[in-house]
Amino acid sequence: MTVKRSERFRPYIVVFYAWWAEHIGSYLSLIKESVEEMQRLSVRARFALVNVGQEKTVISRYVDVKYFKKIPFIAVFQREKGKDTVNQTLVHLSHPSLFYLSKALREHGVWLYDAWDKLWDCNPYLFLDYTHYSDIREGPRGYLCMAWTSNLTDDAVTEVRTQPKTKSTLKPMSSVEKQMARVNGIPILTDALWDAVMEKSQVNIGTLEWEPDVQITVLAFIRSGCGSCNKKMHTFQEIHKELKKKENARLYLVNCSSEASLCEGLGVQGFPTVSAFRSFAALASTRCSIHPPEKPYVRRDYHGPLSTGDLMPWIESMSTNGLSFVGFKNIGNPLDMIEDVRLVATVIPRFSNYLPLAPGGQRSYFFTPGCLRLACERLFGLATCYVANSKEIPHGEFTKTHAVSGMVVSEVRFERKDGVSLTLMRLGKSMLRLIEKETLSDLHLFHSAHQYSLHPKQTCEQNHDLCAQIIASFVRDHIRLPVTHLTSETFHTKNNPIFEVNKPVLIALSHAQNLTQDSGFMQLLIQVARRLYHNVTVTVLDTDQFPAWAGSFVPHHYPRLFMDSPDSGPLHIYPRVCLVNWTDHEHAAFYPPLHTIFSKSILRQLKITETNASLTQPTESFDIDEQTEAVDYKMPQAMDVNSMLFWDEDNIVSFVKTYLEHPDEHLVQTQHF
């Protein structure tokens, strides 16, 4: 199709549907809402519906079938920039509300304009700066609740543009929800109903084994008389209303005043706390089961501004597929990975002539993507799972007939960002023999102690259940790199295998340019990690990505003392290092030592006592002088924090060992991080 450049071409947004498609009624209702709202906002676009049941040839004539997955789908026809031709973009979206439709269009490179030629962006909620974090009184690690307080970075009222109402898109209330009391329309989950909701959550299996939807249960933990909880109730109402339109997500309140034992068992300390539980209960089968005491879900705790605009994208990220199917695409070298750890599985059509003969001719003998999916769900948020077509057999074997019949897994590889990799499973090969090859690489230097119940000739095909468990266990045992890139979510997530309760965490705060794999600073940290791997967890924090969070790793009185300093003081000069306890977010030991940075008078004003190696606990004898003179924090040239004197492998190792001997003597009270 061509169009003259002089013509003002409006993009066509065409919805292809069929009445036999799953959930088509609610899908079309959401499309209708979205179109009406876009027309009300004067978005410059045309819209159309195509019933493929009646127009049987339209897809083959007008749609690029190589990008076609399933019905319903959306095709956008728009003019190519600087050309007379019109191209098409296919968008597959299960929940086409205005917010998610706009987001999907942007992700596919489709930009729409309004009647005034301004770029249109649907943003029903105002977003806050991502560098803001919960205060000490809130979140998974908080412990206080006061009537006058809320998230200190989220005090402003959030403007909300309400979405059009519809009854047809709401999920019917389950029999369990009918038993629940409600606060402001939100059901309250109790300990008595926990098993019915959490332990038996169902997953809606999609048309392909690696594309099922998952059940997301969002819990907002509150407490009676909590002013911060009351202040955030409107946010929970908005999220509850939005999630009622989705097929696979819901939100409940948990009142920890009446459900104290439940909240204590879940480790909830601050209020309000928001956690999401991703259920994989329905993935269990006769071949791959969930064995008690294993829970049929993974949990992630939210740590950030408690606003609808920030929480909804986080909840959406919890709904992504556990397996990412890449077909014949090359996913790249492990050294170029975005994630720290990944699994790469290779599949072959179940009825391929290139599969070996199964015992008794039973094709179910082979390891399936369904069992692989169960292993990957256990690892959700820790490792990314990819599924690729085997390149060792002709491409013609991957026909539509074979795809419908399903695939079998021929190989599973474990890969890390530091270049370490290992084959965990291969068709017909002993898993024990494959895993034992880790001793031939650097992998055995960096892992938790492990022992797997495998006999020497055990293959994955002989016991799918055990195979899925071994894959998940191996990844968890080897997930920690010598140096791990730290994010707020990974640091504040409970039961994270990267961290251990009694093992200190070394956090190197630095700008992004010093955190590349080949930078001198990163190579220094890797050498330190090699010597101290079993004593401390070595991490790096990108101060460019998380400037506000990085700024909280300072002594408690530091911000007050340097609030008038034009450059925020010397501790905002990077790199520098902190040693912390994973469960204590108010104390740290500093390197370079603070006595090499500040004068004795400044140390006294910071309530810090000088020692040879680091600094002791603040003493009660020191008082802040309200009439403090201008702060002078300049250091002698010989003690510059960027000098090679400090950034030496032996000096850093010596600092850590000194700390490990008497950790309590070297901790300084800090801001809440």
Secondary structure, DSSP 8 states (H G I E B T S, - for coil): -B--TTS----EEEEEE-TTSTTHHHHHHHHHHHHHHHHHTTB--EEEEEETTTSTTHHHHHS-GGG--SSSEEEEEEE-TTSSBEEEEEE--S---HHHHHHHHHHTT--EEBTTS-EE---SB----TT----TTSSTT-----TT---TT--S---B------STTS----HHHHTS-EETTEEB--GGGHIIIIIT------SSTT----EEEEEEEE-TT-HHHHHTHHHHHHHHHHHTTSSSEEEEEEETTT-HHHHHHTT--SSSEEEEEEE-GGG--SSS---TTS-SEEEEE--S---HHHHHHHHHHTTS-SEEEEET-----GGG-SSSEEEEEEEEETT-TTS---GGG-GGGS--HHHHHHHHHHTTTT-EEEEEE-SSS-GGG--HHHHHH-EEEEEEEEEETTS-EEEEEETTSBHHHHHHGGGGSGGGGSS--------TT-BGGG-HHHHHHHHHHHHHHT---SSEE--HHHHH-TT-TT--TTS-EEEEEE-GGG-STTSHHHHHHHHHHHHHTTT-EEEEEETTTSHHHHTTSSBTTHHHHTTT-TT--GGGSS-EEEEE-TT-SSEEEEES-GGGTS-HHHHHHTT--B-SSSB----TT----TT---------GGG-TTSTTTS-HHHHHHHHHHHHHSGGGG-EEB---
